Amino acid sequence: MLAEDLDTPFLMLDLDGLEDNLDRYQRYFDQHGIGLRPHIKTHKCLAVAHMQMSRGAIGITCQKLGEAEVMVAGGVDGDVLIPFNIIGKQKLDRLMSLTRIARRVTVAVDSEYTARGLSEAAKAAEAELGVIIELGMGGRCGVETAAGAAELAAVVDSLPGVELRGIMAMPSPPGSRPFFQETLALMDKSGLPHPIVSGGSTPGAFEAHEIPELTEYRAGEYPVGGAKHLQNGTHTLAQCALRVVMTVVSRPTETRAILDGGSKSLSACTMDADGRSIMGHIVEYPAANFNGASEEHGHVDVSACAAKPKIGGRVQVLPVHPCPTVNEHDEIVAVRQGRVEAIWPVHARGRIR
Ligand SMILES: Cc1ncc(COP(=O)(O)O)c(C=O)c1O
């Protein structure tokens, strides 16, 4: 079957681009002796996770417990890191069940509250559970001082049922090295173990070696790229492997084209491109400005395009943020040189708990 025979909109993954990305990032981390622990929240798909593992990934990162359950049940080698504060009886019960089927489970904490909850649950369930301390980089979760992180590490180390395994940060630009170093020095002083020192995020992936303390790295978007990665230069157009294929359904004015995919195909994420706010990059019409969307319509200003799209024509759109885009779709169409090689379910779609 050819991709052009499929109805639109659909989510297409170019296998040549995907494999190129999987290989080049794995090669970099192998060269630097840093474990690659892919974050599966980007693709949520067992097939891609298995491809990552078979290339040498040390395990997986799952933002949510529900994603981890899907991946482990799907046979992805279960060394799982969940970099999320797991709170409440419902989730703690599920986490304990996960520890029985996964090879190894580690979760991140940034408070004594979370750590004590994990400890009580693991002790009662006689489970084996690792804990790492999240360092706060100022934007989201995490302990924001080295002293505070080392203090929390000491608490975790003293708790029954859990094993202190180290620290993590998100993101981890080279400038964050002193924070890692200071925390590790304080932990060393107190004899606290830290076999895991985990950095993360695709944009800074090729700078990971500038923090030699890192033992592993969590990258999510690297297999597929997107409009932001094209802009940043980490991915060429061919390496931006994930595209939403859409049809031009209306040309209401000389300057406007309407596509059959809007925020429910692409997500509502926007980015700045040369002072414009865009929702996607149209491969066939790079000068077009995908400047808005309703749920099922993509709104494109084509005034800067020399040749303008026609009704019935198809386009490939690079999403601004691939992760929520994937979560809008039931299936990923895996394509090589225009031929459909597989149609994969987005297995962990919607697993937000
Ligand atoms: C904790 C954590 N680690 C790693 C990543 C991966 O970052 P990226 O999607 O830039 O590869 C994310 C992304 O949200 C994250 O939240």
The ligand as a MOL file (V3000), in Angstrom:
LIG
                    3D

  0  0  0     0  0            999 V3000
M  V30 BEGIN CTAB
M  V30 COUNTS 16 16 0 0 0
M  V30 BEGIN ATOM
M  V30 1 C 11.6050 14.3520 33.1500 0
M  V30 2 C 11.8540 14.4220 31.6820 0
M  V30 3 N 12.9320 13.8360 31.1650 0
M  V30 4 C 13.1930 13.8490 29.8460 0
M  V30 5 C 12.3430 14.4750 28.9580 0
M  V30 6 C 12.6570 14.4170 27.4900 0
M  V30 7 O 12.8030 15.6750 26.9090 0
M  V30 8 P 12.6810 15.8330 25.3210 0
M  V30 9 O 11.2580 15.6280 25.0090 0
M  V30 10 O 13.1760 17.2160 25.0690 0
M  V30 11 O 13.5720 14.8170 24.7190 0
M  V30 12 C 11.2010 15.1240 29.4480 0
M  V30 13 C 10.2850 15.8140 28.5530 0
M  V30 14 O 9.2550 16.3250 28.8850 0
M  V30 15 C 10.9470 15.0900 30.8490 0
M  V30 16 O 9.8720 15.6820 31.3760 0
M  V30 END ATOM
M  V30 BEGIN BOND
M  V30 1 1 1 2
M  V30 2 1 2 3
M  V30 3 2 2 15
M  V30 4 2 3 4
M  V30 5 1 4 5
M  V30 6 1 5 6
M  V30 7 2 5 12
M  V30 8 1 6 7
M  V30 9 1 7 8
M  V30 10 2 8 9
M  V30 11 1 8 10
M  V30 12 1 8 11
M  V30 13 1 12 13
M  V30 14 1 12 15
M  V30 15 2 13 14
M  V30 16 1 15 16
M  V30 END BOND
M  V30 END CTAB
M  END
